Amino acid sequence: MSKPETTKPFYNSTIPSDWEIMSLDELGELKNGINKDKEEFGHGFPLVGLMDVFDIPKVYNGEFSLVNTTENERRDFDLRKGDVLFVRSSVKPTGVGLTTLVCQDMPNTTFSGFLIRFRTNGKLDFEFKAHCFFEDNFRQRLLNKSTISANTNINQVALKSLKIAIPSLHEQKAIANILSLMDTAINKNNLLIAKKELQKKWLIQNLLNGKKRLKMFEKEKWKEIHIHNVAKEVSLKNRTDKQLTVLSCTKYDGLVPSLEYFGRRIFSDDVSTYKVVPKNHFAYATNHIEEGSIGYQEIFDEALISPIYTVFKTDASVNDAFFYKLLKSHKCVYQYQARMEGSIDRRGGLRWDAFSIIKIQIPSLKEQTAIAKVLQAADKEIQLLKIKTEKLREQKKGLMQVLLTGKKRLIIKE
């Protein structure tokens, strides 16, 4: 790669002087998606919806929802190879204007009113279109033109006015090739993550119920107990009004610092009624345990949680890492759901008296510890692969910023 020799101004920066500056209006046509009454959905012809493309850079023919459309509608709202779909409306501002490249002709398929179709006139290379709308400065200009009500929205008028810097088709192809190689590396790593996730799921399903035994423990029997045989409720109120980190419990991530996770304050200003969660204690959402909202506090010496949670501590016969995996397993979550459904007053949730009599099967402490180590090793392997994916994404982002602005030029052999 080399730096451009001459440049010209483009917004608050510069681009190579041999690049063009064109608005989306000059590059193609925009069209809003189809809107239909709710009774028209569930039958008819394929419809590409928001969730089929959100944060997905490319879309192919596949299984989509159905909508009843006329022949004229299927002609007017059709999708062809090379079309670009912009997200028109998003709850999160960062989601508006994300694009997806249509990679195949999609006969008889229409697209949702939450999307805007951009059909180009030949000045943009096919693969280049998968990358050029993700350049940071373009994204910022798009967000500046969006409007905020209940959601963040972008319309055709705003999109038409947006300009992008365009190299020759030959250079577009070269840039797209480099960025696509990065995508290939990212996708390959993500496929490996998916494979490891399936392996971990198999381990959880088989090790936590004794279907698969570790060799050194094959002859040992498991025992059936009630949760209250190995744990007791802990109810420490924040009577001295300590200003500790407030936690929330999520279905997938367990206990997390609330402010950090949600990016805003969702808990009360007055935390004097909150419960203290000491280190190495469990907590679950009393009213939402049927979703598997249970967590283990191992970060802070003490933290706080809403009084609607139940806090408990295990005894020395239990390996907490094993116990946490067991309580999050499908078998236990099914029991939470069954007990919630059988409750006279579901608003009361699953309180400790009902939760603690749930029967579970556990092995010896040594086998618990060995199983926990196997599952933790699987978690660690997946975590490292996810870190690798993020690094690859950052590398691609850095490449995009220099290649899509012409700050670095590819040496192209004609």
C-alpha positions in Angstrom: 0.0 0.0 0.0 1.1 3.6 -0.6 -0.1 7.1 0.2 -1.9 9.1 -2.4 0.2 11.8 -4.0 -2.5 14.4 -4.5 -5.7 15.0 -2.6 -8.9 17.1 -2.6 -11.2 18.1 0.3 -14.0 15.9 1.4 -16.0 17.1 4.4 -13.4 17.5 7.3 -10.8 15.4 5.6 -9.2 14.8 2.2 -9.4 12.0 -0.4 -7.3 11.2 -3.5 -7.8 13.7 -6.3 -8.6 10.9 -8.7 -11.6 9.7 -6.7 -15.1 10.9 -7.3 -17.6 12.4 -4.8 -21.1 11.3 -5.4 -24.4 11.4 -3.5 -26.5 8.2 -3.1 -29.1 10.0 -5.3 -26.5 10.0 -8.1 -25.5 6.4 -7.5 -28.9 4.8 -7.7 -32.6 4.7 -6.5 -34.0 4.3 -3.0 -37.4 2.7 -2.2 -39.1 2.1 1.1 -40.3 -1.4 1.9 -43.8 -2.8 1.8 -46.3 -2.3 4.6 -49.2 -4.6 5.1 -52.0 -5.2 7.7 -51.2 -7.9 10.3 -53.8 -10.3 8.9 -51.8 -10.4 5.6 -48.8 -12.0 7.4 -48.2 -15.7 7.9 -49.2 -16.8 4.4 -48.3 -15.9 0.8 -44.8 -15.1 -0.4 -41.4 -14.6 1.2 -40.7 -11.3 3.0 -37.2 -10.2 4.1 -37.7 -8.5 7.5 -35.6 -6.4 9.8 -34.3 -9.3 11.8 -33.3 -11.2 8.6 -30.7 -8.5 7.9 -30.0 -6.6 11.1 -26.2 -6.6 11.7 -25.9 -9.2 8.9 -23.7 -7.9 6.1 -25.0 -10.3 3.4 -28.3 -12.0 2.7 -29.1 -15.0 0.5 -32.2 -16.9 -0.4 -33.5 -18.7 2.7 -36.4 -19.3 5.0 -38.2 -16.0 5.5 -41.6 -15.1 7.0 -44.5 -14.9 4.6 -46.8 -12.1 3.5 -49.8 -12.0 1.1 -48.7 -9.9 -1.9 -50.0 -9.1 -5.3 -48.1 -9.6 -8.6 -47.6 -5.8 -8.9 -46.3 -5.6 -5.3 -43.8 -8.4 -5.9 -42.6 -6.5 -9.0 -42.4 -3.1 -7.3 -40.7 -4.4 -4.1 -38.5 -7.1 -5.6 -35.0 -7.9 -4.6 -32.1 -8.5 -7.1 -28.5 -9.4 -6.7 -26.5 -6.3 -5.9 -29.4 -4.4 -4.1 -28.4 -2.9 -0.7 -30.9 -2.8 2.2 -30.6 0.0 4.7 -32.2 -0.4 8.2 -34.7 2.5 8.3 -35.6 2.3 12.0 -33.8 1.0 15.1 -34.3 1.1 18.8 -30.6 1.6 19.2 -29.1 4.6 17.3 -26.1 2.6 16.3 -28.5 0.2 14.4 -30.0 2.7 12.1 -28.7 2.8 8.5 -26.8 -0.5 8.8 -26.7 -2.2 5.4 -27.0 -5.7 4.0 -25.9 -6.7 0.5 -28.4 -8.9 -1.4 -26.2 -11.6 -2.9 -28.8 -13.4 -5.1 -31.8 -12.6 -7.1 -34.8 -13.4 -4.9 -37.8 -14.3 -7.1 -41.3 -13.4 -5.6 -39.6 -12.0 -2.5 -40.4 -8.5 -1.1 -38.9 -6.5 1.8 -40.3 -5.0 5.0 -41.3 -1.4 5.5 -38.5 -1.2 8.2 -36.0 -1.3 5.4 -35.0 0.9 2.4 -33.8 -0.7 -0.8 -30.9 1.0 -2.6 -30.6 -0.1 -6.3 -27.3 1.2 -7.8 -26.7 2.2 -11.4 -23.4 0.4 -12.0 -20.9 2.8 -10.5 -20.3 0.6 -7.4 -18.6 -2.8 -7.5 -20.8 -5.6 -6.2 -18.4 -6.6 -3.3 -17.5 -3.0 -2.6 -21.1 -2.3 -1.6 -20.7 -4.7 1.2 -18.1 -2.5 2.9 -18.3 1.2 1.7 -21.3 2.1 3.9 -19.6 1.0 7.1 -16.8 3.6 6.9 -16.8 5.6 10.2 -17.3 9.1 8.7 -20.1 8.0 6.5 -21.8 6.3 9.4 -21.5 9.5 11.5 -22.9 11.7 8.7 -25.8 9.2 8.4 -26.5 9.3 12.2 -26.3 13.1 12.1 -29.2 13.1 9.6 -31.3 10.6 11.5 -34.3 11.6 13.6 -35.2 10.4 17.1 -38.7 9.7 18.4 -39.5 6.3 20.0 -36.8 4.9 17.7 -34.0 6.3 15.7 -35.0 6.7 12.0 -33.5 7.6 8.7 -35.6 8.5 5.6 -35.0 8.5 1.8 -34.5 12.3 1.6 -31.7 12.1 4.2 -30.1 9.1 2.5 -30.2 10.6 -0.9 -28.2 13.6 0.2 -25.4 11.5 1.7 -22.1 11.5 -0.3 -19.4 8.9 -0.5 -15.9 8.9 -2.0 -15.6 6.5 -4.9 -12.3 5.2 -6.4 -12.3 3.5 -9.9 -14.1 0.2 -10.3 -10.7 -1.5 -10.5 -9.6 0.0 -7.2 -13.0 -0.8 -5.6 -12.6 -4.4 -6.5 -9.1 -4.5 -5.0 -10.3 -2.8 -1.8 -13.3 -5.2 -1.5 -11.0 -8.2 -2.0 -8.8 -7.2 0.9 -11.8 -6.5 3.2 -13.5 -9.7 2.1 -10.4 -11.7 3.1 -10.8 -10.2 6.6 -14.5 -11.2 6.6 -13.5 -14.8 5.6 -11.1 -14.9 8.6 -13.8 -13.6 10.9 -16.4 -16.0 9.6 -14.0 -18.9 9.9 -13.3 -18.0 13.5 -17.1 -17.6 14.2 -17.8 -21.0 12.8 -15.2 -22.5 15.1 -16.9 -20.7 18.0 -20.2 -22.2 17.0 -18.7 -25.6 16.9 -17.1 -25.2 20.4 -20.5 -23.9 21.7 -22.2 -27.1 20.5 -19.4 -29.2 22.2 -19.9 -27.3 25.4 -23.7 -27.8 25.2 -23.1 -31.5 24.8 -20.8 -31.5 27.8 -23.3 -29.6 30.0 -26.1 -31.9 29.0 -24.2 -35.0 29.7 -21.8 -34.2 32.5 -24.3 -32.4 34.8 -26.7 -35.3 34.9 -24.3 -38.2 35.0 -25.0 -39.5 31.5 -21.3 -39.1 30.7 -18.8 -39.8 33.5 -15.2 -38.8 33.9 -13.1 -42.0 33.9 -11.8 -41.7 37.5 -15.3 -41.4 38.9 -17.2 -44.0 36.9 -18.0 -46.3 39.8 -19.1 -43.6 42.2 -22.8 -43.0 42.8 -24.6 -39.7 42.7 -27.0 -38.7 45.5 -30.3 -37.0 45.3 -30.8 -34.1 47.6 -32.9 -30.9 48.1 -31.2 -27.6 47.5 -31.7 -26.7 51.1 -29.6 -29.7 52.1 -26.5 -27.8 50.8 -27.5 -24.1 50.8 -29.2 -21.6 53.0 -30.9 -18.2 52.3 -28.9 -15.1 53.2 -30.8 -11.9 53.8 -28.5 -9.0 54.6 -30.2 -5.6 54.2 -28.2 -2.5 53.3 -29.2 -0.8 56.6 -26.1 1.4 56.8 -26.8 2.7 53.2 -23.5 1.5 51.8 -22.7 2.9 48.3 -21.7 -0.4 46.7 -21.9 -1.5 43.1 -25.5 -2.4 42.2 -25.9 -5.7 40.3 -28.6 -6.9 37.9 -29.2 -10.5 36.9 -29.4 -11.4 33.2 -30.6 -14.7 31.6 -27.3 -15.4 29.9 -24.6 -13.4 31.7 -25.7 -13.9 35.3 -24.9 -11.1 37.8 -23.5 -8.0 36.1 -22.8 -4.4 37.2 -26.1 -2.7 36.3 -24.7 0.7 35.2 -22.0 -0.9 33.1 -24.2 -3.5 31.5 -27.2 -1.3 30.6 -25.4 2.0 30.1 -27.9 3.9 32.3 -29.4 3.8 35.8 -32.3 1.4 36.0 -32.2 0.9 39.8 -33.6 3.1 42.6 -31.9 6.2 43.8 -32.4 5.0 47.4 -30.5 1.7 47.9 -30.9 1.6 51.6 -33.5 -1.2 51.1 -31.3 -3.2 48.8 -29.8 -6.6 49.7 -26.1 -7.1 50.2 -24.6 -9.9 48.1 -21.2 -10.9 49.6 -18.6 -12.6 47.4 -19.2 -16.2 46.6 -23.0 -16.0 47.0 -25.8 -16.8 44.6 -28.7 -14.6 43.7 -31.8 -15.1 41.5 -34.6 -12.9 40.3 -37.5 -14.2 42.5 -40.1 -13.2 40.0 -38.2 -14.3 36.8 -36.3 -17.4 37.8 -38.3 -19.3 35.2 -36.1 -17.6 32.6 -33.0 -18.9 34.3 -32.1 -15.5 35.7 -29.7 -16.7 38.4 -26.1 -15.6 39.0 -23.0 -16.0 41.1 -21.2 -13.1 42.7 -17.4 -13.6 42.5 -16.1 -10.1 41.6 -16.7 -7.8 44.6 -16.2 -8.3 48.3 -19.8 -7.0 48.7 -22.3 -5.7 46.2 -26.0 -4.7 46.2 -29.0 -6.1 44.5 -32.7 -5.2 44.4 -34.8 -6.5 47.3 -36.9 -8.5 44.8 -34.0 -11.0 44.5 -33.3 -14.0 46.7 -29.7 -14.5 47.9 -28.2 -17.8 49.2 -24.9 -19.5 50.0 -23.8 -23.1 49.6 -21.9 -25.1 52.2 -18.5 -26.8 52.0 -19.9 -29.9 50.3 -20.5 -28.0 47.1 -18.3 -26.7 44.3 -19.9 -23.4 43.4 -18.7 -23.5 39.8 -20.4 -26.9 39.3 -23.5 -25.8 41.2 -23.9 -22.7 39.2 -23.8 -24.6 35.9 -26.3 -27.1 37.4 -28.7 -24.4 38.4 -28.5 -22.9 34.9 -29.1 -26.2 33.2 -32.2 -26.9 31.2 -33.3 -29.5 33.7 -33.3 -27.1 36.6 -34.9 -24.2 34.5 -37.7 -26.6 33.6 -38.3 -27.2 37.3 -38.4 -23.4 38.0 -41.0 -23.0 35.2 -43.1 -25.9 36.4 -43.2 -24.5 40.0 -43.9 -21.0 38.8 -46.9 -22.3 36.7 -48.2 -24.2 39.7 -48.0 -21.2 42.0 -51.3 -19.8 43.2 -49.9 -16.3 43.0 -47.3 -16.1 40.2 -46.6 -12.5 41.1 -44.9 -13.8 44.2 -42.4 -15.7 42.1 -40.4 -18.6 43.4 -39.4 -17.8 46.9 -36.8 -19.6 48.9 -39.2 -22.0 50.6 -40.3 -23.3 47.2 -37.0 -23.0 45.4 -35.0 -24.8 48.2 -37.1 -28.0 48.0 -36.2 -28.6 44.4 -34.5 -32.0 44.1 -31.1 -32.3 42.4 -28.6 -35.0 41.9 -25.0 -34.3 42.6 -21.8 -36.3 42.7 -19.0 -36.2 45.3 -17.2 -32.9 45.8 -14.1 -34.2 43.9 -16.2 -35.1 40.9 -18.0 -31.8 41.1 -14.7 -30.0 41.0 -13.4 -32.2 38.1 -16.6 -31.5 36.1 -16.3 -27.8 36.8 -12.8 -27.7 35.5 -13.8 -29.4 32.2 -16.6 -26.9 31.7 -14.4 -23.9 32.7 -11.8 -25.1 30.2 -14.5 -25.1 27.5 -15.6 -21.6 28.5 -12.1 -20.4 28.4 -11.5 -21.8 24.9 -14.6 -20.1 23.6 -13.7 -16.8 25.3 -10.3 -16.8 23.7 -11.9 -17.4 20.3 -14.3 -14.5 20.8 -11.4 -12.2 21.8 -9.7 -13.3 18.5 -12.9 -12.4 16.6 -13.0 -8.9 18.2 -9.3 -8.4 17.3 -10.0 -9.3 13.7 -13.0 -7.0 13.6 -10.8 -4.1 14.9 -8.1 -4.9 12.3 -10.8 -4.8 9.6 -12.2 -1.6 11.0 -8.7 -0.1 10.8 -8.2 -1.2 7.2 -11.6 0.2 6.2 -10.7 3.6 7.6 -7.6 3.9 5.5 -8.7 2.1 2.4 -12.2 3.6 2.1 -10.8 7.1 2.5 -7.8 6.7 0.3 -5.3 7.4 3.1 -3.6 4.3 2.0 -3.7 3.1 -1.6 -3.3 -0.4 -2.9 -0.6 -1.0 -5.5 -2.8 -2.3 -8.4 -1.3 -4.1 -11.3 -3.2 -3.1 -14.5 
